[in-house]
Amino acid sequence: MNIKFGNRRIIGQSRAKEQVERMLASDRISHAYLLSGPSGVGKTAFALAFAEAINGIDHLSELGEYEASKKSSWFTHPDIHVFIPKPTSAKTEELRDRLELLSKDPYEIIDFSQRPSLDDESSKNLQAFYPIDYFRDDIRPIAKLKPNEGNRVVIILTHVETMRKETANAFLKLLEEPSDRLMFILTTESYESLLPTITSRCQHIPLGALKAQEVEQGLIDVDGLEPEAAAYLARVSNGNYAMTRFFDVSKLKENRESVVEYLRMAFSQDANGLSTLVQDWQSSQNIEGLIAMTNLIEMYIRDLMVYRETGEKKFITNIDQLESIQKFVKALDDARLEEMITHLDEFRPALRQNVNPKLIFIVLALRFSTLMRGLDPIISDEENWKHVPAFVE
């Protein structure tokens, strides 16, 4: 059976694609799968392609002789049901609108936590989760259905790490006693935070971080970007294709200027300037935008590392910032750049956990200030709570 899984839309993920192709060819299908991986690598798109392949829909994948349905996509098939975490205030029509967007583009940003409003891109992030009444009223009844015209009733649950404890325990009962011809496809960005009783009952399909070349090719082939713009965006994407395709290159370069100023202020310990700058970031960016700012900081630091080691401008990503890079390297010969990136990586999760962004970036600047001088941070990692009094006095 010659199945080309996800070949029409899924970016990268060749190993996971091959894993699914083998399962489909062998017809050894489990009742539950868990797709894990970083943000923006295509977990939802992969889940949709998987659900279509299970029910023979030739759309996101080229199924060949395995095609068994005349439906145009998962969205119109009666046996495929998609659920996303939601705020308590969300109405049924709001969920439907988001799924309709997803039907047009499997990489569309539809999560309430990342895109609170479909109309206002500046809206503040919302907390979205699976409350117990959402499970009881909407999800569990679907699990009792028999297939209408497909091989299985497929239920896709994205971001299952947002399940409240009581919801996770109730869901576990469905996993322990699955009905005939029912299949779950779950996605998560935090495999380690899930209940072991849930992960142990699912076949795990890990999705890896996308390579810059894969993101670049997707931006060119699917999104129609010019090669130069695609190459630049891919370098700052940090493997997040889903979000990067919505970046404005000119705005991104403007933000990069702000990042260089942030590092200058961190070194000079300009408290007033830092406070004003990061307050502006907090006011003008949602969480994904703030994560993008950390990606820009990392990209610039990596340019410093490369230029310090090689002295070659041809390896620099921010080539139009060459003069500032040369000045930084000359002035900061002892800077502990690798440790700066390590600190940046450690601070990113705090942004997603709704810690005050202004405090995060100011504390990060305080640590950068000493690391750029080749010194240990004044406050050690073991006592990082000591940063707090400075902001609450």
Residue pairs with C-beta under 8 A, 6 or more apart in sequence:
1 24
1 25
1 64
1 65
1 66
2 64
2 65
3 21
3 24
3 25
3 53
3 61
3 62
3 63
3 64
3 66
4 21
4 61
4 62
4 63
4 64
5 17
5 20
5 21
5 24
5 49
5 50
5 53
5 61
6 13
6 17
6 20
6 45
6 46
6 49
6 60
6 61
7 17
7 61
7 62
8 59
8 60
8 61
8 62
9 45
9 49
9 60
9 106
9 107
9 222
10 17
10 42
10 45
10 46
10 49
10 60
11 42
11 45
11 107
11 210
11 214
11 215
11 217
11 218
11 222
11 241
12 41
12 42
12 208
12 210
12 211
12 214
12 218
12 241
13 41
13 42
13 46
13 207
13 208
13 210
15 208
16 35
16 46
16 205
16 206
16 207
16 208
19 205
20 50
20 53
20 205
23 29
24 53
24 54
24 66
29 54
29 152
29 183
30 183
30 202
30 203
31 175
31 178
31 182
31 183
31 184
32 175
32 178
32 183
32 184
32 185
32 186
32 201
32 202
32 203
33 50
33 183
33 184
33 185
33 186
33 202
33 203
33 204
33 205
34 160
34 186
34 187
34 188
34 191
34 194
34 198
34 199
34 202
34 203
34 204
34 205
35 43
35 46
35 47
35 185
35 186
35 187
35 188
35 205
35 206
35 207
36 43
36 187
36 188
36 189
36 191
36 204
36 205
36 206
36 207
37 43
37 189
37 206
37 207
37 208
37 209
38 189
38 209
38 239
38 240
39 189
39 240
39 242
39 243
39 291
40 210
40 237
40 239
40 240
40 241
40 242
40 243
40 244
41 207
41 208
41 209
41 210
41 239
41 240
41 241
41 242
42 106
42 107
42 207
42 210
42 241
42 242
43 158
43 187
43 188
43 189
43 207
44 102
44 106
44 107
44 156
44 158
44 187
45 60
45 106
45 107
46 205
46 207
47 156
47 158
47 185
47 187
48 60
48 74
48 82
48 102
48 106
48 156
49 60
49 61
49 106
50 185
51 74
51 80
51 154
51 156
51 185
52 58
52 59
52 60
52 61
52 73
52 74
52 77
52 80
53 61
53 63
53 66
54 150
54 151
54 152
54 154
54 183
55 68
55 69
55 71
55 77
55 79
55 80
55 150
55 151
55 152
55 154
56 63
56 66
56 67
56 68
56 69
56 150
56 151
57 63
57 67
57 69
57 71
57 72
57 73
57 74
57 77
58 67
58 69
59 72
59 73
59 74
60 73
60 106
68 150
68 151
69 77
69 149
69 150
71 77
73 103
74 80
74 82
74 103
75 99
75 100
75 102
75 103
77 149
77 150
78 148
78 149
78 150
79 145
79 147
79 148
79 149
79 150
79 152
79 153
79 154
80 150
80 154
80 156
81 142
81 153
81 154
81 155
81 156
82 99
82 102
82 156
82 158
83 130
83 134
83 138
83 139
83 155
83 156
83 157
83 158
84 95
84 98
84 99
84 110
84 111
84 112
84 128
84 158
84 159
85 111
85 112
85 113
85 128
85 129
85 130
85 158
85 159
85 162
86 94
86 95
86 112
86 128
86 129
86 130
86 134
87 112
87 126
87 127
87 128
88 131
90 112
90 128
97 118
98 110
98 118
99 110
101 108
101 110
101 118
102 108
102 110
107 241
107 242
107 245
109 115
109 242
109 243
109 246
109 288
111 128
111 158
111 159
112 126
112 128
113 125
113 126
113 127
113 128
113 159
113 287
114 125
114 243
114 286
114 287
114 288
115 121
115 123
116 123
116 124
116 125
116 126
116 286
117 123
122 284
122 286
123 286
124 286
125 286
125 287
125 354
127 354
128 159
128 162
129 162
129 163
129 164
129 167
130 139
130 157
130 160
130 162
130 163
130 164
130 167
130 171
131 164
131 167
132 164
132 166
132 167
132 170
134 167
135 167
135 170
135 171
136 170
139 155
139 157
139 171
140 170
140 174
142 153
142 155
143 153
143 155
143 174
143 179
143 182
144 179
145 153
146 153
146 180
146 181
147 153
147 181
151 181
152 181
152 182
152 183
153 181
153 182
153 183
154 183
154 184
154 185
155 182
155 183
155 184
155 185
156 184
156 185
156 186
156 187
157 184
157 185
157 186
157 187
158 186
158 187
159 187
159 188
159 189
160 168
160 186
160 187
160 188
160 194
160 198
161 188
161 189
161 190
161 193
161 194
163 171
168 194
168 195
168 198
171 198
172 195
172 197
172 198
172 201
174 184
175 184
175 198
175 201
175 202
176 201
178 184
184 202
186 198
186 202
188 194
191 199
191 204
191 206
209 239
210 237
210 239
210 240
210 241
211 239
212 234
212 235
212 237
212 239
213 234
214 241
215 233
215 234
215 237
215 239
215 240
215 241
215 244
216 227
216 230
216 231
216 233
216 234
217 230
218 241
218 245
219 225
219 229
219 230
219 233
219 234
219 241
219 244
219 245
220 226
220 227
220 230
222 245
223 230
223 245
225 233
225 245
229 249
232 249
232 252
232 317
233 244
233 245
233 247
233 249
233 252
234 244
235 299
235 317
236 244
236 247
236 252
236 292
236 295
236 296
236 299
236 317
237 243
237 244
237 295
238 291
238 295
238 298
243 288
243 292
247 292
252 292
252 296
253 320
255 292
255 293
255 296
256 296
256 300
256 318
256 321
258 277
258 281
258 293
259 293
259 296
259 297
259 300
260 300
260 321
260 324
261 273
261 277
262 274
262 277
262 278
262 297
262 361
262 365
263 297
263 300
263 328
263 368
263 372
264 270
265 273
265 274
265 277
265 365
266 274
266 364
266 365
266 366
266 368
266 369
266 372
267 332
267 368
267 369
267 372
267 373
269 369
274 361
274 362
274 365
275 358
275 362
278 357
278 358
278 361
278 362
278 365
279 358
281 290
281 293
281 357
281 358
281 361
282 290
282 356
282 357
282 358
285 292
285 293
285 357
287 351
287 352
287 354
290 351
290 357
291 348
291 351
291 352
294 344
294 347
294 348
294 351
297 344
298 341
298 344
299 317
299 318
300 318
300 321
300 325
301 337
301 340
301 341
301 344
302 317
302 341
303 316
303 317
303 318
303 321
303 325
304 325
304 328
304 329
304 332
304 335
304 337
305 337
305 338
306 312
306 315
306 316
307 313
307 315
307 316
307 325
307 326
307 329
308 329
308 333
308 337
313 319
313 322
316 322
316 325
318 325
328 335
332 372
332 373
334 373
334 374
335 371
335 372
335 373
335 374
336 371
336 372
336 374
337 371
339 371
340 367
340 368
340 371
340 372
343 364
343 367
343 368
343 371
344 364
347 360
347 363
347 364
350 360
351 357
351 360
359 387
359 391
362 391
363 384
363 387
366 377
366 378
366 379
366 387
367 377
367 379
370 376
370 377
370 378
371 377
379 386
379 387
